[in-house]
Amino acid sequence: VQLQASGGGVARAGDSLRLSCVASGRSFKNLNMGWFRHVPGKEREFIAASTWVGSNIYTTSYSDSVKGRFTISRDNAKNTVDLQMNNLEPEDTAVYYCNTMYSDGLGAWGQGTQVTVSS
């Protein structure tokens, strides 16, 4: 699966941004998709996931650091998974990546998108 994230930019604290990730290379419907972020010098951090549980049913999960502010959504017709980020904080500054989440690990990392939040 090839992944391309986009939508990053510069924002002020309290602003909103919407990131999008398009996947190609295989059927998207039953893929578990996640968003992650990386700050240089720190471990890559899990942010949100959209998990397929069967049929057209998905569950979502979030890290405590973004719960209530970020929302993950997907459009299977477009092979996209989005991350709506509201009430941004300077601590949200990072490079954001999407990835596929398998039972035995993550897929290959694609190109991320930089988000910079000023106070």
VONUNU-240417 format. One record per residue (C-alpha): x, y, z; residue number from 0. Coordinates in steps of 0.5 Angstrom, whole numbers, plus 500, padded with zeros to 3 digits. Example, Ala and Ser with C-alpha at 12.3 -4.5 7.8 and 13.67 -1.06 7.14 Angstrom:
<sites>
@x: 525	y: 491	z: 516	pos: 0
@x: 527	y: 498	z: 514	pos: 1
</sites>
This chain:
<sites>
@x: 500	y: 500	z: 500	pos: 0
@x: 503	y: 507	z: 498	pos: 1
@x: 501	y: 513	z: 502	pos: 2
@x: 501	y: 520	z: 501	pos: 3
@x: 499	y: 525	z: 507	pos: 4
@x: 497	y: 532	z: 506	pos: 5
@x: 494	y: 538	z: 509	pos: 6
@x: 499	y: 541	z: 514	pos: 7
@x: 501	y: 548	z: 514	pos: 8
@x: 502	y: 553	z: 519	pos: 9
@x: 497	y: 555	z: 524	pos: 10
@x: 496	y: 559	z: 531	pos: 11
@x: 494	y: 556	z: 537	pos: 12
@x: 486	y: 555	z: 537	pos: 13
@x: 486	y: 554	z: 530	pos: 14
@x: 484	y: 548	z: 526	pos: 15
@x: 487	y: 544	z: 520	pos: 16
@x: 485	y: 538	z: 516	pos: 17
@x: 490	y: 533	z: 514	pos: 18
@x: 488	y: 528	z: 509	pos: 19
@x: 492	y: 521	z: 507	pos: 20
@x: 490	y: 517	z: 500	pos: 21
@x: 492	y: 510	z: 500	pos: 22
@x: 493	y: 506	z: 493	pos: 23
@x: 496	y: 499	z: 492	pos: 24
@x: 490	y: 495	z: 495	pos: 25
@x: 483	y: 494	z: 497	pos: 26
@x: 482	y: 500	z: 502	pos: 27
@x: 476	y: 498	z: 505	pos: 28
@x: 478	y: 493	z: 510	pos: 29
@x: 485	y: 496	z: 512	pos: 30
@x: 486	y: 499	z: 519	pos: 31
@x: 489	y: 506	z: 518	pos: 32
@x: 492	y: 510	z: 523	pos: 33
@x: 495	y: 517	z: 524	pos: 34
@x: 502	y: 518	z: 528	pos: 35
@x: 506	y: 524	z: 529	pos: 36
@x: 514	y: 525	z: 530	pos: 37
@x: 518	y: 530	z: 533	pos: 38
@x: 525	y: 530	z: 532	pos: 39
@x: 529	y: 527	z: 538	pos: 40
@x: 522	y: 524	z: 540	pos: 41
@x: 519	y: 517	z: 539	pos: 42
@x: 514	y: 517	z: 533	pos: 43
@x: 507	y: 518	z: 537	pos: 44
@x: 500	y: 514	z: 535	pos: 45
@x: 495	y: 519	z: 535	pos: 46
@x: 488	y: 516	z: 532	pos: 47
@x: 486	y: 510	z: 529	pos: 48
@x: 480	y: 507	z: 524	pos: 49
@x: 479	y: 500	z: 525	pos: 50
@x: 475	y: 495	z: 521	pos: 51
@x: 471	y: 491	z: 525	pos: 52
@x: 467	y: 488	z: 519	pos: 53
@x: 462	y: 489	z: 514	pos: 54
@x: 462	y: 497	z: 514	pos: 55
@x: 463	y: 498	z: 521	pos: 56
@x: 469	y: 502	z: 524	pos: 57
@x: 471	y: 504	z: 531	pos: 58
@x: 476	y: 510	z: 532	pos: 59
@x: 481	y: 510	z: 538	pos: 60
@x: 485	y: 516	z: 540	pos: 61
@x: 491	y: 518	z: 544	pos: 62
@x: 490	y: 522	z: 550	pos: 63
@x: 494	y: 528	z: 548	pos: 64
@x: 489	y: 529	z: 542	pos: 65
@x: 482	y: 526	z: 545	pos: 66
@x: 476	y: 531	z: 544	pos: 67
@x: 480	y: 535	z: 539	pos: 68
@x: 482	y: 531	z: 533	pos: 69
@x: 477	y: 526	z: 529	pos: 70
@x: 479	y: 521	z: 524	pos: 71
@x: 475	y: 519	z: 519	pos: 72
@x: 475	y: 515	z: 512	pos: 73
@x: 472	y: 515	z: 505	pos: 74
@x: 473	y: 508	z: 502	pos: 75
@x: 470	y: 511	z: 496	pos: 76
@x: 476	y: 515	z: 495	pos: 77
@x: 481	y: 511	z: 499	pos: 78
@x: 482	y: 517	z: 504	pos: 79
@x: 483	y: 517	z: 511	pos: 80
@x: 483	y: 524	z: 514	pos: 81
@x: 485	y: 527	z: 521	pos: 82
@x: 481	y: 534	z: 523	pos: 83
@x: 485	y: 537	z: 528	pos: 84
@x: 481	y: 543	z: 532	pos: 85
@x: 484	y: 547	z: 538	pos: 86
@x: 491	y: 546	z: 536	pos: 87
@x: 496	y: 547	z: 541	pos: 88
@x: 504	y: 549	z: 540	pos: 89
@x: 505	y: 542	z: 543	pos: 90
@x: 502	y: 539	z: 536	pos: 91
@x: 507	y: 541	z: 532	pos: 92
@x: 510	y: 535	z: 529	pos: 93
@x: 511	y: 531	z: 522	pos: 94
@x: 504	y: 527	z: 521	pos: 95
@x: 504	y: 521	z: 518	pos: 96
@x: 498	y: 516	z: 516	pos: 97
@x: 500	y: 508	z: 516	pos: 98
@x: 496	y: 502	z: 515	pos: 99
@x: 496	y: 498	z: 522	pos: 100
@x: 496	y: 490	z: 521	pos: 101
@x: 496	y: 485	z: 527	pos: 102
@x: 503	y: 484	z: 526	pos: 103
@x: 505	y: 491	z: 526	pos: 104
@x: 505	y: 497	z: 521	pos: 105
@x: 506	y: 498	z: 514	pos: 106
@x: 511	y: 502	z: 510	pos: 107
@x: 512	y: 509	z: 512	pos: 108
@x: 510	y: 514	z: 507	pos: 109
@x: 511	y: 522	z: 506	pos: 110
@x: 509	y: 526	z: 512	pos: 111
@x: 506	y: 533	z: 512	pos: 112
@x: 509	y: 538	z: 517	pos: 113
@x: 504	y: 542	z: 522	pos: 114
@x: 507	y: 548	z: 526	pos: 115
@x: 503	y: 551	z: 531	pos: 116
@x: 505	y: 558	z: 534	pos: 117
@x: 502	y: 560	z: 541	pos: 118
</sites>
